Amino acid sequence: MRTRALILLASAAFLAASFGPAMSATEEERAKTCAKAEKRYQKLFGKPSAEEDVVIVKMYKYTFCPPRIEVKQGTTVRWVNVDRRTSHSVWLKEAGKPESDRLFSEEKVEMTFDLPPGEYPYLCGPHWKDNDMKGQVTVIE
């Protein structure tokens, strides 16, 4: 039995090394979730999020989509909940910003990033511990 388990482990390691995906399973799952979030956004708002006049971050299935963004100082970011039944928030805790109100389906919150250049992690107040719902904004000059 032990020999069989070792053979299976060795085979899995060989396959992963030889044919491993370009993205990790977590990254691949996140990409699929974010593609679904974009479809939901388009269904709700009638156009792609990229056509908005602000940077859009969608909140869907305990994920910020995209999880990391880079913006110039003065850029407005809009977080939009495209989930059907789950509320989310946005909290730039380390930057000393207060947590937003809970956002239900189709609700949004905006923030203009007039902060100094740097990296600003943020999280969903109710879901960052149990669901690792975190994101990051990098502000550039």
N, C-alpha and C positions, 0 to 999 in steps of 0.2 A: 504494500500500500504506500509506504513511504517513497519507494523508488518511483512509483507512478506519479506521485505528487511532485517530486523533483523534476521528472521529465516534463510534466505539464508547465511547471514554473519556467523551466529552461526554454521550452517552446514559446511560451508567451513573451519572454524577454527577447528571444530571437526575432519574433514577429514584430514586436514593438520597435526594435532597433532597425529592422530591415524595412518595414513598411509603415512606420509610425506616421500618424497624421501631422499635418503642418501645425495644427492647433491642438492643445491639450483637450481632454474631454470636457473640462470645465469651460474653456474658451469656446469650444464648439457648441456646447449647450447654450452658453450666453449669446452667441451669434444667432442661433435659432430663435431664442426667446426674443431678442431684439428685432429680428426680422418680423416676427409675429406682432410685436409692439408697433412697428411701423405700419403694418397692414391695418391694425386696429385704429391707429391715429388717422390714417387716410379715410377709413370708413366713418369715423366720428366727425372729422373736420373737413373732408372733401378735397384734400390736397396733401402732397408729401410734406413732411415736417421741414425738409430742406428749403421749401419755398416760403417759409415764414420770414418775417423781418427781424427775428431774434433767434438766438441759438436755442434749440429745443432739446430737452432731455425728457424722455418718456419713462414713466414708472409703471412696470408691468411684471407680474409674477415674481415679486420680491427682487427686482433687478432695476437698476438705473441704466437706461439705454440712450446713448452710449455711457459706459461707466467712467470714462475719462475724456475730458475735453480740454482744449487749449483755446483761450480767448485773449484778445487784446484788452488792455485797460479801457473801461468805459462800455464794454459790451454787456448787453442784457441777456441773461439766460432765463428761459422759462421752463420750469418743471411741470409736466402735465401727467396726471394720473389717467392712464388708459385701461386700467384694470376694471373689471365689471363690479366686483364685490368687496374689494379690499381698499382700505384707506391707507395713505402714506403721508409722510412729512419730509421736509428738507431741513437739515440742521447742520450748519457750519460751526460745530461745537468748538473745535480748536481755534477758530478765528474769533470766538466770542460772540457770534451772532445767535440770536434767539431761534428756537425751533419754530418752524411755521405751524400754522393750524393744520389739522388733519385734512387732507385733500381726498375727496371722494371721486368717483368716476367722472371724468371730463373736467374736473376742477384743476386750477393751475395756481402757481405762485411764481413771481419773477424777482430777480435780483440783478441790479447793475453792478458789475465788478469794477468798482473804483478803488479796490484794494491795491496795495503795492504788488509788484511782480513777485510771484512765488507760487507754491503749490498749496492748494486749499482742499483738504479732504472734507467730505460731508457724508452724512448718513441719514437714514430713515429712522426717526426716533423709535417707533414701535417695532422695527424689524432688523435693526443692525446687529443685535446680539444673536438672536436665534436663527436669522436667515442671512446674515452677513451682507445686508443691503447697504453698500457703501459706494461712494463715487469720489471723483476728484476733479477739481477745476485748476488748471494751471493758467495763471495770469501772466501775460508777457507785455512788454512796453509797446 
